[in-house]
Amino acid sequence: MIERTIETTTHGRYLVGAKQTGLPLLAGFHGYGESAENEFERLRSIEGSDLWITVAIQGLHRFYRRRTDEIVASWMTRQDRVLAITDNIKYTAGVIDAVCREFSPARTIVLSGFSQGVAMAYRYAANSSRPIRGLISLGGDIPPELDSRALARIPFVLIGRGIRDEWYTEEKVQADEQRLRASNVDVKVMVLDAGHEWTPEFALAASRFLESIRTE
């Protein structure tokens, strides 16, 4: 048996909220087994997000949630991981380009990721042809392949972790903070009285983060 891979074309899906053109852009990446709708709700829970063009990007790999038949998605698996990373970065760039053509946002772009979507946010930020102003990260860690030079492309980062989150551990948070500070990134870490979840408390912190870097 000989294994091969082949490049093909597929279609992705994203949701946009925009009161008007010319606003800064906030793009979000959902977690494993979620949809663009889940991430869109998170973005809209951030106070002041109506002053941004909000974009929730759905992972390319869709499947049915067994118990409910709900359509959800993931970003990648271990299989053909390197190829999937390249595909996802190219896909995200295509979404951002399309939103920019349609809504003519301001130059400020901020990314937000939850759980599995955190790695996707970091990967796009490190490889984007457009400057990324900041990144909001909750419940997920920095991909191992990104070096200091890549991370230095992200000026501001907000990291959140629930104290009962068994996956994104305190050790992972400390490692991420150390990597970012070594890359001269301005990083804030917030510990939440929560598990692996987006909370109103974190939405408020995200709101303050957006306001602070928008006016820097």
C-alpha distance (Angstrom), angle and dihedral (degrees) to the residues before:
residue distance angle dihedral
M1 . . .
I2 3.81 . .
E3 3.79 119.7 .
R4 3.79 120.9 -146.3
T5 3.81 135.9 171.9
I6 3.78 128.6 -147.2
E7 3.80 131.7 -166.0
T8 3.79 116.0 -121.6
T9 3.81 140.2 169.8
T10 3.79 121.9 -105.1
H11 3.79 136.1 164.1
G12 3.78 126.7 -111.5
R13 3.77 129.6 -161.3
Y14 3.79 133.0 -136.7
L15 3.80 139.0 169.7
V16 3.80 124.8 -136.5
G17 3.78 132.1 -162.1
A18 3.81 117.4 -170.2
K19 3.80 130.5 158.8
Q20 3.79 89.6 -172.4
T21 3.77 142.9 -18.4
G22 3.79 123.8 -89.2
L23 3.81 96.8 47.4
P24 3.82 123.7 127.8
L25 3.80 116.0 -91.9
L26 3.82 126.7 -114.7
A27 3.81 114.2 -174.3
G28 3.81 123.7 -173.1
F29 3.81 136.5 -161.1
H30 3.82 120.1 -155.1
G31 3.79 129.5 -140.0
Y32 3.81 130.7 -104.7
G33 3.78 114.3 -60.6
E34 3.78 94.1 13.9
S35 3.80 135.8 108.4
A36 3.77 138.7 -131.9
E37 3.80 87.3 -97.7
N38 3.82 90.9 61.9
E39 3.78 91.8 52.5
F40 3.78 93.4 43.1
E41 3.82 89.4 56.9
R42 3.81 89.7 52.1
L43 3.79 92.5 51.3
R44 3.78 92.3 47.6
S45 3.81 90.7 49.6
I46 3.82 88.1 67.4
E47 3.79 109.8 97.7
G48 3.79 109.4 -119.6
S49 3.81 94.2 21.9
D50 3.81 88.2 122.7
L51 3.80 85.2 73.3
W52 3.80 88.5 62.3
I53 3.77 134.6 63.9
T54 3.82 100.0 -114.2
V55 3.79 120.9 -153.3
A56 3.81 125.4 -175.6
I57 3.80 111.5 -164.9
Q58 3.81 118.8 -157.5
G59 3.80 122.1 -144.4
L60 3.79 116.2 -106.9
H61 3.80 95.5 -125.6
R62 3.81 107.3 79.7
F63 3.80 127.3 -175.5
Y64 3.80 140.3 159.9
R65 3.78 121.1 -96.1
R66 3.79 100.1 -124.2
R67 3.79 100.9 -134.4
T68 3.79 99.0 42.8
D69 3.84 106.2 22.6
E70 3.80 86.4 -127.6
I71 3.81 112.3 156.0
V72 3.79 111.1 -120.1
A73 3.78 135.1 159.9
S74 3.78 147.2 -148.4
W75 3.77 133.4 -151.4
M76 3.79 101.5 -132.3
T77 3.79 148.2 -36.5
R78 3.80 132.0 -140.3
Q79 3.80 90.3 -89.7
D80 3.83 111.9 98.6
R81 3.81 87.3 -10.9
V82 3.81 97.0 167.4
L83 3.80 92.4 49.7
A84 3.81 91.0 47.4
I85 3.81 91.1 52.5
T86 3.80 90.3 53.8
D87 3.81 91.8 46.6
N88 3.80 92.5 49.5
I89 3.80 94.6 48.8
K90 3.80 90.8 49.2
Y91 3.81 90.8 46.8
T92 3.80 93.1 49.8
A93 3.80 91.1 48.3
G94 3.79 88.4 52.9
V95 3.80 91.7 52.0
I96 3.81 93.2 48.6
D97 3.80 91.1 47.1
A98 3.81 91.0 50.5
V99 3.81 92.2 49.2
C100 3.79 90.7 48.3
R101 3.79 91.5 51.6
E102 3.80 92.8 48.9
F103 3.80 102.2 38.5
S104 3.83 104.8 23.4
P105 3.82 95.3 -140.6
A106 3.78 125.0 -162.8
R107 3.80 116.3 -95.0
T108 3.81 93.7 -97.3
I109 3.82 112.4 101.2
V110 3.81 123.4 178.3
L111 3.81 125.6 -178.3
S112 3.79 128.7 -150.8
G113 3.78 128.4 -165.6
F114 3.80 135.9 -176.5
S115 3.82 123.7 -161.6
Q116 3.83 108.6 -44.9
G117 3.79 88.7 8.8
V118 3.81 91.3 65.2
A119 3.80 92.4 73.5
M120 3.79 90.1 49.5
A121 3.81 91.4 51.7
Y122 3.80 91.7 51.4
R123 3.79 93.1 45.7
Y124 3.77 93.8 51.9
A125 3.80 92.4 44.2
A126 3.80 90.9 52.7
N127 3.81 93.3 48.6
S128 3.79 104.0 33.0
S129 3.78 119.9 123.9
R130 3.81 86.0 -148.7
P131 3.83 119.2 71.8
I132 3.80 113.0 -105.5
R133 3.80 114.8 -144.9
G134 3.79 99.1 -162.9
L135 3.79 147.9 -22.8
I136 3.81 133.2 -133.5
S137 3.80 113.1 -152.9
L138 3.81 127.2 -174.0
G139 3.80 127.6 173.0
G140 3.80 98.7 -11.4
D141 3.79 138.5 85.7
I142 3.78 137.1 -127.1
P143 3.82 113.8 -89.3
P144 3.81 111.9 -103.8
E145 3.80 95.3 -128.2
L146 3.82 95.5 63.6
D147 3.80 112.2 97.6
S148 3.80 129.4 -159.6
R149 3.77 92.7 -90.4
A150 3.81 90.9 55.8
L151 3.81 94.3 45.4
A152 3.80 91.5 48.1
R153 3.82 87.3 70.1
I154 3.83 88.7 73.8
P155 3.83 108.7 73.5
F156 3.83 98.8 -171.7
V157 3.82 132.0 28.1
L158 3.81 132.9 180.0
I159 3.82 114.1 -161.3
G160 3.80 122.3 -165.9
R161 3.80 129.5 -171.1
G162 3.80 132.1 174.9
I163 3.80 113.2 -134.0
R164 3.84 89.0 -132.0
D165 3.80 94.2 48.5
E166 3.81 103.9 121.8
W167 3.79 94.2 -173.2
Y168 3.81 103.6 47.3
T169 3.77 96.0 48.1
E170 3.78 130.8 -168.0
E171 3.81 88.6 -106.6
K172 3.81 91.0 56.5
V173 3.80 91.5 48.7
Q174 3.79 91.4 51.4
A175 3.81 91.4 48.2
D176 3.82 91.6 49.8
E177 3.79 92.7 47.7
Q178 3.80 90.7 49.9
R179 3.80 92.5 49.8
L180 3.79 92.4 49.6
R181 3.79 95.4 46.4
A182 3.80 89.8 48.5
S183 3.81 86.1 55.4
N184 3.84 91.5 52.5
V185 3.79 92.6 -110.5
D186 3.81 118.0 153.4
V187 3.82 99.6 -125.1
K188 3.79 131.8 -178.3
V189 3.81 121.2 -166.4
M190 3.80 122.2 -156.3
V191 3.82 123.3 -169.4
L192 3.80 113.4 -155.6
D193 3.78 132.2 -158.0
A194 3.79 89.0 -123.2
G195 3.77 146.5 83.4
H196 3.80 127.8 -116.9
E197 3.79 94.6 -35.9
W198 3.80 146.9 104.3
T199 3.80 107.9 -110.6
P200 3.83 134.6 -169.6
E201 3.80 87.0 -111.9
F202 3.79 90.9 58.8
A203 3.81 91.7 44.1
L204 3.81 87.6 57.4
A205 3.81 91.1 49.2
A206 3.82 89.4 49.4
S207 3.80 89.5 51.7
R208 3.79 91.9 53.1
F209 3.79 90.7 45.3
L210 3.80 92.2 53.2
E211 3.78 92.2 47.8
S212 3.80 92.6 49.2
I213 3.79 96.9 50.7
R214 3.79 93.3 40.1
T215 3.80 89.7 60.5
E216 3.84 98.2 38.8
